[in-house]
């Protein structure tokens, strides 16, 4: 279909600029930005006056809960939530049931997602079989099946020799390794940041050391093996400093932070609010502020929603027993805009953390881009539209989030994938 998006403010995160222009789409790609191509006749015109036209968002961590956890969410519900949130490409972690450690599982997931003609789903394969940290998976077969990277999700590898061998293998064939830094023993059984709030509430703590010890190991191994390492879900000020120093020393790595860690800290647990239960746990205000600064100065490359829909039965439990996670696909844009406004980060730079820079980490050259000739994956949104985060307003099947009741700004009006309108409001 030929579409013209008329009168919008086009934001290009790669070029770092924004300007008023029409965007013309044909044959699934951006045919022109600005003047209409010769002979172009749109079958559909979207009025984008007062709206921003940006690349479709790229989410580096969105659990779709299939296969194995359909009682928490379904592929259909979560892809619908992604479309409503302006997300056009997402990476699915391997902690499904069974884990994504077999090519057939990966092919099934990508086929089912493709059949819905909505969001581009990129599976992240398991680094070790069953995510048990003992035996390396057949990465070559998983990559051929469609895996864009390899990860342990939230399960650490205790045996550093296995970890090194996995990194060596991945480096040999140019595969990306995405790992969340967490020591297998430090903080084991902990549910909250090891500080005053956890002590006052009587909750078992997870020290920052559990992140920094593991992160130092990952950085050392990445330096030796030359693997393309992506550090997932940084949570501490000390972690940010380690990444900053490693980048300055020439280690090739990237890093992201979860959306909720950008805005919340351990104080937001309140009186045992299970909606604020996460892995890694919400840390102190000093950590939250360091994460925000790390995003602003580029030490942290991207924001991930860390979308993990959890059903009511798993959340309506005592804090220590509640399942970690929250819905976040539909909040990625407005909460990124909120951070940008508070930190005084220009819109193109802010959007880069959830578009082009995330696309680079994903390894997809055109993801998060808005340019002539690239696939027309676009997000059209109203940056001034205010709305309240309420369960009824969310399309994800798991409607639990600590941001319930918060008024945010930034509402998606249309999402295009491959030049087709998959969401419109």
C-alpha positions as CSV (number, residue, x, y, z in Angstrom):
1,X,0.0,0.0,0.0
2,X,1.1,3.5,-0.8
3,X,0.8,5.8,2.2
4,X,1.6,9.4,2.9
5,X,2.2,10.5,6.5
6,X,1.5,14.2,6.1
7,X,2.6,17.2,8.2
8,X,4.5,15.5,10.9
9,X,7.8,16.3,12.7
10,X,10.2,13.7,11.4
11,X,12.8,12.7,14.0
12,X,16.0,11.0,12.8
13,X,17.9,9.6,15.8
14,X,20.9,8.6,13.7
15,X,21.4,12.1,12.2
16,X,20.3,13.7,15.5
17,X,17.9,16.0,13.8
18,X,14.2,16.8,13.5
19,X,12.3,18.7,10.8
20,X,8.8,19.1,9.4
21,X,8.3,16.8,6.4
22,X,5.9,14.4,4.8
23,X,6.9,10.7,4.7
24,X,5.9,8.7,1.6
25,X,5.7,4.9,1.8
26,X,5.5,2.4,-1.1
27,X,6.1,-1.3,-1.4
28,X,6.9,-1.6,2.3
29,X,9.7,0.9,2.2
30,X,10.2,4.6,2.7
31,X,10.0,6.0,-0.8
32,X,10.7,9.7,0.1
33,X,10.9,12.1,3.0
34,X,9.8,15.6,1.9
35,X,8.7,16.0,-1.7
36,X,6.5,13.4,-3.2
37,X,8.2,11.1,-5.7
38,X,7.2,11.6,-9.3
39,X,4.1,9.6,-10.1
40,X,3.4,8.7,-6.5
41,X,-0.2,8.5,-5.6
42,X,-1.1,7.6,-2.0
43,X,-4.0,5.2,-1.3
44,X,-4.0,6.4,2.3
45,X,-3.0,9.6,3.9
46,X,-2.3,9.9,7.7
47,X,-2.7,13.3,9.2
48,X,0.4,13.8,11.4
49,X,0.1,17.5,12.1
50,X,1.2,18.1,15.7
51,X,2.7,14.6,15.8
52,X,6.2,13.1,15.7
53,X,7.1,10.6,13.0
54,X,9.9,8.4,14.3
55,X,11.5,5.0,13.6
56,X,9.6,2.1,15.1
57,X,10.9,1.3,18.6
58,X,13.3,-1.5,19.1
59,X,12.9,-3.4,22.4
60,X,15.9,-5.5,23.6
61,X,14.0,-7.6,26.2
62,X,10.3,-8.5,25.8
63,X,9.0,-11.9,27.1
64,X,6.1,-13.1,25.0
65,X,5.5,-16.0,27.4
66,X,5.3,-18.6,24.6
67,X,6.0,-21.4,24.6
68,X,5.1,-22.6,28.1
69,X,3.6,-19.7,30.0
70,X,0.4,-19.1,28.0
71,X,-1.5,-18.6,31.3
72,X,0.5,-15.4,31.9
73,X,0.2,-14.0,28.3
74,X,-0.1,-15.1,24.7
75,X,1.8,-14.2,21.6
76,X,-1.3,-12.5,20.2
77,X,-1.8,-10.3,23.3
78,X,1.8,-9.2,23.6
79,X,2.3,-8.5,19.9
80,X,-0.9,-6.3,20.1
81,X,0.6,-4.5,23.1
82,X,3.9,-4.0,21.2
83,X,2.0,-2.5,18.3
84,X,0.1,-0.2,20.6
85,X,3.4,0.9,22.1
86,X,5.0,1.7,18.8
87,X,7.4,-1.2,19.0
88,X,8.2,-2.7,15.6
89,X,11.1,-5.0,16.5
90,X,11.7,-6.9,19.7
91,X,14.1,-9.5,21.1
92,X,12.6,-12.4,23.0
93,X,14.8,-13.8,25.8
94,X,15.3,-17.6,25.9
95,X,13.7,-18.3,29.2
96,X,10.6,-19.9,27.8
97,X,9.4,-23.5,28.7
98,X,11.2,-25.3,27.3
99,X,14.1,-22.8,26.8
100,X,15.0,-21.7,23.3
101,X,17.9,-24.2,23.0
102,X,16.6,-26.2,20.0
103,X,16.3,-24.9,16.4
104,X,12.7,-26.3,16.1
105,X,11.5,-24.1,19.0
106,X,13.1,-21.0,17.5
107,X,11.6,-21.7,14.1
108,X,8.1,-22.3,15.6
109,X,8.3,-19.0,17.5
110,X,9.4,-17.0,14.5
111,X,6.8,-18.7,12.2
112,X,4.0,-18.0,14.6
113,X,5.0,-14.4,15.0
114,X,5.5,-13.9,11.3
115,X,2.0,-15.4,10.6
116,X,0.4,-12.5,12.6
117,X,2.0,-9.9,10.3
118,X,2.7,-7.6,13.1
119,X,6.0,-7.0,15.0
120,X,9.4,-8.3,13.9
121,X,10.3,-10.9,16.6
122,X,13.9,-11.8,17.0
123,X,14.6,-14.8,19.3
124,X,17.6,-14.8,21.6
125,X,18.9,-18.3,21.8
126,X,20.0,-20.1,25.0
127,X,23.8,-20.0,25.6
128,X,23.7,-23.3,27.4
129,X,21.4,-26.2,27.2
130,X,18.2,-25.8,29.3
131,X,20.0,-22.6,30.6
132,X,21.6,-24.8,33.2
133,X,25.1,-23.4,32.6
134,X,26.8,-26.7,32.0
135,X,26.8,-27.5,28.3
136,X,27.0,-25.1,25.4
137,X,24.2,-25.1,22.9
138,X,24.6,-25.7,19.1
139,X,24.9,-22.0,18.4
140,X,25.4,-22.4,14.7
141,X,22.1,-24.3,14.3
142,X,20.2,-21.8,16.5
143,X,21.6,-18.9,14.5
144,X,20.5,-20.5,11.2
145,X,17.1,-20.9,12.8
146,X,16.9,-17.2,13.4
147,X,18.6,-16.4,16.8
148,X,20.2,-12.9,16.8
149,X,22.2,-13.5,20.0
150,X,22.8,-15.9,22.8
151,X,21.9,-15.4,26.5
152,X,21.2,-17.0,29.8
153,X,18.3,-14.6,30.6
154,X,18.2,-14.4,34.4
155,X,20.2,-17.6,35.1
156,X,23.9,-17.1,35.7
157,X,26.7,-19.5,34.7
158,X,28.5,-20.5,37.8
159,X,31.3,-22.3,36.0
160,X,33.6,-19.6,34.5
161,X,35.3,-22.1,32.3
162,X,32.0,-22.9,30.6
163,X,31.4,-19.2,30.2
164,X,34.8,-18.6,28.7
165,X,34.4,-21.5,26.2
166,X,31.0,-20.2,25.2
167,X,32.4,-16.7,24.6
168,X,35.3,-18.2,22.6
169,X,32.9,-20.2,20.4
170,X,30.6,-17.2,19.9
171,X,33.6,-14.9,19.0
172,X,34.9,-17.4,16.5
173,X,31.7,-17.3,14.5
174,X,30.8,-13.7,15.2
175,X,27.8,-14.4,17.4
176,X,26.6,-11.8,20.0
177,X,26.5,-12.8,23.6
178,X,24.0,-10.9,25.9
179,X,24.5,-11.5,29.6
180,X,23.1,-10.0,32.8
181,X,25.9,-9.6,35.3
182,X,25.0,-11.6,38.4
183,X,27.1,-13.8,40.6
184,X,25.6,-17.2,41.1
185,X,26.1,-17.2,44.9
186,X,26.3,-13.6,46.2
187,X,22.8,-12.5,47.1
188,X,21.4,-16.0,46.4
189,X,17.8,-16.0,47.8
190,X,17.7,-12.2,48.0
191,X,14.7,-10.3,46.9
192,X,15.6,-6.6,47.5
193,X,18.5,-4.2,47.3
194,X,20.8,-4.9,50.3
195,X,20.4,-1.6,52.1
196,X,18.3,0.2,54.7
197,X,14.9,-0.4,53.1
198,X,15.4,-4.2,52.9
199,X,16.7,-4.3,56.5
200,X,13.7,-2.3,57.8
201,X,11.3,-4.6,56.0
202,X,13.1,-7.7,56.9
203,X,13.7,-8.8,53.3
204,X,16.7,-10.8,52.2
205,X,19.2,-8.6,50.4
206,X,21.0,-8.7,47.0
207,X,24.3,-6.7,47.3
208,X,25.6,-4.6,44.5
209,X,28.7,-6.8,44.7
210,X,26.6,-9.6,43.1
211,X,26.5,-7.4,40.0
212,X,30.0,-5.9,40.0
213,X,31.9,-9.2,40.7
214,X,30.1,-10.8,37.7
215,X,30.5,-7.7,35.5
216,X,34.2,-7.6,36.2
217,X,34.5,-11.2,35.1
218,X,32.4,-10.6,31.9
219,X,34.6,-7.7,31.0
220,X,37.8,-9.6,31.6
221,X,36.6,-12.5,29.5
222,X,35.3,-10.2,26.7
223,X,38.7,-8.6,26.5
224,X,40.5,-11.9,26.2
225,X,38.0,-13.7,23.8
226,X,37.1,-10.7,21.7
227,X,33.4,-11.6,21.9
228,X,30.7,-9.1,21.0
229,X,29.4,-8.7,24.6
230,X,26.2,-6.9,25.5
231,X,25.6,-6.3,29.2
232,X,21.9,-6.5,30.0
233,X,20.0,-4.7,32.7
234,X,22.6,-2.7,34.6
235,X,21.3,-1.7,38.0
236,X,24.0,0.0,40.0
237,X,26.2,3.1,40.1
238,X,29.3,0.9,40.4
239,X,28.2,-1.2,37.4
240,X,27.9,2.0,35.3
241,X,31.5,3.0,36.3
242,X,32.8,-0.5,35.4
243,X,31.2,-0.2,31.9
244,X,32.5,3.3,31.5
245,X,36.1,2.3,32.3
246,X,35.9,-0.8,30.1
247,X,34.7,1.3,27.1
248,X,37.5,3.8,27.8
249,X,40.0,1.0,27.8
250,X,38.8,-0.2,24.4
251,X,36.7,-3.2,25.3
252,X,34.0,-3.6,22.7
253,X,30.8,-3.9,24.7
254,X,27.4,-2.3,24.9
255,X,25.0,-2.1,27.8
256,X,21.3,-1.5,28.5
257,X,19.1,-0.6,31.5
258,X,15.6,-1.7,32.3
259,X,12.9,0.9,32.0
260,X,11.8,0.6,35.6
261,X,15.4,1.1,36.9
262,X,15.5,4.5,35.1
263,X,12.6,5.8,37.2
264,X,12.3,3.7,40.4
265,X,14.4,2.9,43.4
266,X,14.1,0.6,46.5
267,X,12.1,3.2,48.3
268,X,9.3,2.5,45.8
269,X,8.8,-1.0,47.4
270,X,6.8,1.0,50.0
271,X,5.2,-1.5,52.4
272,X,6.0,-4.7,50.5
273,X,4.5,-3.8,47.1
274,X,4.9,-6.9,45.0
275,X,4.4,-4.8,41.8
276,X,7.9,-3.4,42.6
277,X,9.5,-6.8,42.7
278,X,12.2,-7.1,40.0
279,X,15.4,-9.0,39.1
280,X,17.8,-7.3,39.5
281,X,16.1,-5.5,42.4
282,X,15.4,-1.8,42.4
283,X,18.4,-0.3,44.0
284,X,19.1,3.0,45.8
285,X,18.5,6.6,44.7
286,X,22.2,7.0,44.1
287,X,22.1,4.0,41.7
288,X,19.0,5.2,39.9
289,X,20.6,8.6,39.4
290,X,23.8,7.1,38.1
291,X,21.9,5.0,35.6
292,X,20.1,8.1,34.3
293,X,23.4,9.9,33.9
294,X,24.9,6.9,32.2
295,X,22.1,7.0,29.7
296,X,22.5,10.7,29.1
297,X,26.3,10.5,28.4
298,X,26.1,7.4,26.3
299,X,27.8,5.0,28.7
300,X,24.6,3.0,28.7
301,X,23.5,2.5,25.1
302,X,19.9,1.6,25.3
303,X,16.7,1.3,27.4
304,X,15.0,-2.1,27.4
305,X,11.4,-2.5,28.5
306,X,12.3,-5.8,30.3
307,X,8.6,-6.7,29.6
308,X,7.6,-9.7,31.7
309,X,3.8,-10.1,31.9
310,X,2.9,-11.7,35.2
311,X,-0.6,-13.0,36.1
312,X,-2.5,-11.8,39.2
313,X,-2.1,-15.0,41.0
314,X,1.7,-14.7,40.9
315,X,1.7,-11.1,41.9
316,X,-0.9,-11.1,44.7
317,X,1.5,-12.7,47.1
318,X,3.9,-11.6,49.9
319,X,6.7,-9.6,48.4
320,X,9.4,-12.3,48.7
321,X,7.1,-14.9,47.1
322,X,5.7,-12.7,44.3
323,X,7.0,-13.4,40.8
324,X,9.4,-10.7,39.5
325,X,8.5,-8.7,36.5
326,X,6.0,-6.2,35.0
327,X,4.3,-5.3,31.8
328,X,6.2,-2.5,30.0
329,X,5.9,-2.7,26.2
330,X,3.2,0.1,26.1
331,X,5.2,2.2,28.6
332,X,8.6,2.2,26.7
333,X,7.9,5.3,24.8
334,X,6.2,7.5,27.4
335,X,8.6,6.7,30.2
336,X,11.6,7.3,27.9
337,X,10.1,10.7,27.1
338,X,9.6,11.3,30.8
339,X,13.3,10.6,31.5
340,X,14.4,12.8,28.5
341,X,12.2,15.7,29.8
342,X,13.6,15.4,33.3
343,X,17.2,15.0,32.2
344,X,16.9,17.6,29.5
345,X,18.0,15.2,26.8
346,X,17.0,16.3,23.2
347,X,14.3,14.1,21.6
348,X,16.5,12.6,18.9
349,X,19.1,11.5,21.4
350,X,16.4,10.1,23.7
351,X,14.7,8.2,20.9
352,X,18.1,6.7,19.9
353,X,18.2,4.7,23.1
354,X,15.0,2.8,22.0
355,X,15.5,2.9,18.2
356,X,18.8,3.1,16.3
357,X,21.2,2.3,19.2
358,X,19.0,-0.6,20.2
359,X,18.9,-1.7,16.6
360,X,22.7,-1.7,16.4
361,X,22.8,-4.0,19.4
362,X,20.2,-6.3,17.8
363,X,22.5,-6.5,14.8
364,X,19.8,-5.4,12.3
365,X,21.1,-2.6,10.1
366,X,17.8,-1.0,9.3
367,X,16.1,-1.4,12.7
368,X,15.4,1.9,14.4
369,X,16.1,3.9,11.2
370,X,14.1,6.4,9.2
371,X,15.6,7.0,5.8
372,X,14.8,6.6,2.2
373,X,15.0,3.0,1.1
374,X,14.8,1.3,4.5
375,X,11.7,-0.8,5.5
376,X,8.9,1.5,6.6
377,X,8.8,0.5,10.3
378,X,7.5,3.7,11.9
379,X,6.0,5.1,15.0
380,X,3.7,8.1,14.8
381,X,3.0,9.6,18.3
382,X,1.7,12.6,20.0
383,X,4.4,13.8,22.5
384,X,2.0,16.0,24.4
385,X,-0.9,13.6,24.8
386,X,-1.4,12.8,28.5
387,X,-2.9,9.5,29.7
388,X,-3.1,7.6,32.9
389,X,-1.5,4.2,33.3
390,X,-4.5,2.0,34.2
391,X,-5.1,-1.7,33.8
392,X,-8.0,-1.1,31.4
393,X,-5.7,1.0,29.2
394,X,-3.2,-1.8,28.7
395,X,-3.4,-4.4,26.0
396,X,-0.9,-6.8,27.5
397,X,-2.4,-9.8,29.2
398,X,-0.3,-9.1,32.3
399,X,-1.5,-5.8,33.5
400,X,0.7,-5.6,36.6
401,X,3.1,-2.6,36.8
402,X,4.4,-0.3,39.5
403,X,3.4,2.6,37.3
404,X,-0.3,2.1,37.7
405,X,-2.0,5.4,38.4
406,X,0.9,7.5,37.0
407,X,0.0,10.1,34.4
408,X,2.4,10.1,31.5
409,X,2.8,12.0,28.2
410,X,3.3,10.4,24.8
411,X,0.6,8.5,23.0
412,X,1.1,6.3,19.9
413,X,-1.3,7.2,17.2
414,X,-0.1,4.8,14.5
415,X,2.4,2.0,14.1
416,X,3.6,0.8,10.7
417,X,5.6,-2.5,10.0
418,X,6.8,-3.1,6.5
419,X,4.7,-0.3,5.3
420,X,1.4,-1.7,6.7
421,X,-0.6,0.0,9.4
422,X,-0.7,-2.5,12.3
423,X,-2.0,-0.1,14.9
424,X,-4.0,3.2,14.6
425,X,-5.8,5.3,17.2
